[in-house]
Amino acid sequence: MTSPLWQNPALKTRLGLEIGGGNFDELTVPGINDYEASLAAAGIPFTDARLDAGHEWYTWRQLLYDYATTVAFRHTTTSVRIGAARWRHPRREELVATVSGDSTEAAPPAGTVQFYVDGRKAGRPRPVERGVALLPLASGGSSASAMYSGDNYYNGSTSPTVSVP
């Protein structure tokens, strides 16, 4: 863990790290526990995908299938800003959450976004349309963030906190 690569802040935002193998694989299992402990100590999220199997084709085929259908290509980035969505209310100030998929998936992110003002929920979750969710801006807050719920194609994500003027 002394390598500067372990300190990369982006590692703490990715959902695509899956550690796996067969529980009866004497080549893989001894090192997995130490590696997972290092990841956890560094705050890097991962999925433990060990199977009751050995070092065999079945194990790797199942792990690849699980990774491709539940983790890969599903990462999102959520941002929040103060502004207006031009196609709806070009003159009204709103909190605008933009959800972007980090893949080439043709479907835009759907689902909902929960806005937070000063760390507290602001209203009900808002629907994501065209990758955007909106909340009319109310006075009285100094910071805002947004949490995307995820959907059938994309994992959830949380925006950085921004200052509200």
Secondary structure in CASP SS format (residue, H / E / C, confidence):
PFRMAT SS
TARGET T0000
AUTHOR 0000-0000-0000
METHOD secondary structure of the structure
MODEL  1
M C 1.00
T C 1.00
S C 1.00
P H 1.00
L H 1.00
W H 1.00
Q H 1.00
N C 1.00
P H 1.00
A H 1.00
L H 1.00
K H 1.00
T C 1.00
R C 1.00
L C 1.00
G C 1.00
L C 1.00
E E 1.00
I E 1.00
G E 1.00
G E 1.00
G E 1.00
N C 1.00
F C 1.00
D C 1.00
E C 1.00
L C 1.00
T C 1.00
V H 1.00
P H 1.00
G H 1.00
I H 1.00
N H 1.00
D H 1.00
Y H 1.00
E H 1.00
A H 1.00
S H 1.00
L H 1.00
A H 1.00
A H 1.00
A C 1.00
G C 1.00
I C 1.00
P C 1.00
F C 1.00
T E 1.00
D E 1.00
A E 1.00
R E 1.00
L E 1.00
D C 1.00
A C 1.00
G C 1.00
H C 1.00
E C 1.00
W H 1.00
Y H 1.00
T H 1.00
W H 1.00
R H 1.00
Q H 1.00
L H 1.00
L H 1.00
Y H 1.00
D H 1.00
Y H 1.00
A H 1.00
T H 1.00
T H 1.00
V C 1.00
A C 1.00
F C 1.00
R C 1.00
H C 1.00
T E 1.00
T E 1.00
T E 1.00
S E 1.00
V E 1.00
R E 1.00
I E 1.00
G E 1.00
A C 1.00
A C 1.00
R C 1.00
W C 1.00
R C 1.00
H C 1.00
P C 1.00
R C 1.00
R C 1.00
E C 1.00
E E 1.00
L E 1.00
V E 1.00
A E 1.00
T E 1.00
V E 1.00
S E 1.00
G E 1.00
D C 1.00
S C 1.00
T C 1.00
E C 1.00
A C 1.00
A C 1.00
P C 1.00
P C 1.00
A C 1.00
G C 1.00
T E 1.00
V E 1.00
Q E 1.00
F E 1.00
Y E 1.00
V E 1.00
D C 1.00
G C 1.00
R E 1.00
K E 1.00
A C 1.00
G C 1.00
R C 1.00
P C 1.00
R E 1.00
P E 1.00
V C 1.00
E E 1.00
R C 1.00
G C 1.00
V E 1.00
A E 1.00
L E 1.00
L E 1.00
P E 1.00
L C 1.00
A C 1.00
S C 1.00
G C 1.00
G C 1.00
S C 1.00
S E 1.00
A E 1.00
S E 1.00
A E 1.00
M E 1.00
Y E 1.00
S C 1.00
G C 1.00
D C 1.00
N C 1.00
Y C 1.00
Y C 1.00
N C 1.00
G C 1.00
S E 1.00
T E 1.00
S C 1.00
P C 1.00
T C 1.00
V E 1.00
S E 1.00
V C 1.00
P C 1.00
END
